[in-house]
Amino acid sequence: MSCISLRHKIFNANHLQCSGLMSILLQQKTSHMKPIISTRIASIVYALAIGIFGILHFINADTMKTAIPDYIPGGVLWVYITGAGMILAAIAIIINKLTRLACYLLALMLLIFVFTLHLKPLLSGNFIHLLKDTGLAMAAIMIGNNASDK
């Protein structure tokens, strides 16, 4: 038997053992790994944070309108629309009605902010708002993906 043939047989035997082990591992239930915080509680905490952001848009509208570039008409109106959208999304998540739709629309709104408001500051080294809104959008997508409402 040649060295290559022996090596081929050993590789195939190891491959079969590994694939057998993998199939056993994949069949195991992960019930022993219980989450520390339930997804529902985490979703509610997220909704509360988004709701507070929405309320702050109404309280601090005049300050927040300075973040809207001059090339976007409407000024402070967009701050109020954003605040209302955040509050409505928070309510939908908390009461578990239309959660998927609300989360996807919230994520879309946040990603629009990333591409219209936060890219220019990124060029000058300010990436905090881009990271924040991207992270919030991805969390909204995860909550929407796991929503149990119809």
BELUR-V849280 format. One record per residue. N is the residue number from 1. RES is the residue in one small letter. OMEGA is omega in degrees with one decimal (none if undefined). Layout:
n->N res->RES omega->OMEGA
n->N res->RES omega->OMEGA
This chain:
n->1 res->m omega->-178.3
n->2 res->s omega->179.6
n->3 res->c omega->-179.5
n->4 res->i omega->179.3
n->5 res->s omega->178.3
n->6 res->l omega->179.5
n->7 res->r omega->178.1
n->8 res->h omega->179.2
n->9 res->k omega->179.1
n->10 res->i omega->179.1
n->11 res->f omega->179.7
n->12 res->n omega->178.8
n->13 res->a omega->178.3
n->14 res->n omega->179.7
n->15 res->h omega->178.7
n->16 res->l omega->178.5
n->17 res->q omega->-179.4
n->18 res->c omega->-179.1
n->19 res->s omega->175.7
n->20 res->g omega->178.1
n->21 res->l omega->179.8
n->22 res->m omega->-179.6
n->23 res->s omega->177.1
n->24 res->i omega->-179.3
n->25 res->l omega->-178.8
n->26 res->l omega->179.4
n->27 res->q omega->-179.1
n->28 res->q omega->176.0
n->29 res->k omega->-179.3
n->30 res->t omega->-177.1
n->31 res->s omega->178.7
n->32 res->h omega->179.5
n->33 res->m omega->-179.5
n->34 res->k omega->178.5
n->35 res->p omega->178.6
n->36 res->i omega->178.1
n->37 res->i omega->-178.3
n->38 res->s omega->179.1
n->39 res->t omega->-179.7
n->40 res->r omega->178.8
n->41 res->i omega->178.4
n->42 res->a omega->178.1
n->43 res->s omega->179.1
n->44 res->i omega->177.9
n->45 res->v omega->176.5
n->46 res->y omega->-179.9
n->47 res->a omega->178.2
n->48 res->l omega->178.9
n->49 res->a omega->178.9
n->50 res->i omega->178.3
n->51 res->g omega->177.9
n->52 res->i omega->174.8
n->53 res->f omega->179.5
n->54 res->g omega->178.5
n->55 res->i omega->179.2
n->56 res->l omega->176.0
n->57 res->h omega->176.9
n->58 res->f omega->-178.1
n->59 res->i omega->-175.1
n->60 res->n omega->-174.5
n->61 res->a omega->-177.8
n->62 res->d omega->177.6
n->63 res->t omega->-176.5
n->64 res->m omega->-178.5
n->65 res->k omega->177.9
n->66 res->t omega->178.4
n->67 res->a omega->-178.6
n->68 res->i omega->-179.0
n->69 res->p omega->-179.1
n->70 res->d omega->-177.7
n->71 res->y omega->175.6
n->72 res->i omega->-179.1
n->73 res->p omega->175.8
n->74 res->g omega->176.3
n->75 res->g omega->-173.5
n->76 res->v omega->178.0
n->77 res->l omega->179.7
n->78 res->w omega->177.0
n->79 res->v omega->178.8
n->80 res->y omega->178.3
n->81 res->i omega->177.9
n->82 res->t omega->179.1
n->83 res->g omega->179.4
n->84 res->a omega->178.4
n->85 res->g omega->179.1
n->86 res->m omega->179.7
n->87 res->i omega->179.2
n->88 res->l omega->177.2
n->89 res->a omega->179.0
n->90 res->a omega->179.3
n->91 res->i omega->179.9
n->92 res->a omega->179.7
n->93 res->i omega->-176.6
n->94 res->i omega->-178.3
n->95 res->i omega->175.7
n->96 res->n omega->176.1
n->97 res->k omega->-178.5
n->98 res->l omega->-176.0
n->99 res->t omega->-177.9
n->100 res->r omega->-179.8
n->101 res->l omega->-178.8
n->102 res->a omega->-178.7
n->103 res->c omega->178.5
n->104 res->y omega->177.5
n->105 res->l omega->176.1
n->106 res->l omega->178.8
n->107 res->a omega->178.1
n->108 res->l omega->179.4
n->109 res->m omega->-179.2
n->110 res->l omega->178.4
n->111 res->l omega->173.0
n->112 res->i omega->176.3
n->113 res->f omega->-179.1
n->114 res->v omega->-174.3
n->115 res->f omega->-178.8
n->116 res->t omega->-175.0
n->117 res->l omega->-168.1
n->118 res->h omega->179.7
n->119 res->l omega->-179.8
n->120 res->k omega->175.7
n->121 res->p omega->177.9
n->122 res->l omega->-179.7
n->123 res->l omega->177.7
n->124 res->s omega->174.5
n->125 res->g omega->179.9
n->126 res->n omega->-175.8
n->127 res->f omega->-175.2
n->128 res->i omega->-177.4
n->129 res->h omega->177.2
n->130 res->l omega->178.9
n->131 res->l omega->-179.0
n->132 res->k omega->-177.0
n->133 res->d omega->175.9
n->134 res->t omega->178.3
n->135 res->g omega->177.8
n->136 res->l omega->178.5
n->137 res->a omega->-179.8
n->138 res->m omega->176.3
n->139 res->a omega->177.5
n->140 res->a omega->178.3
n->141 res->i omega->178.9
n->142 res->m omega->178.3
n->143 res->i omega->178.1
n->144 res->g omega->178.9
n->145 res->n omega->-177.8
n->146 res->n omega->-177.1
n->147 res->a omega->-179.3
n->148 res->s omega->-179.4
n->149 res->d omega->-179.1
n->150 res->k omega->none
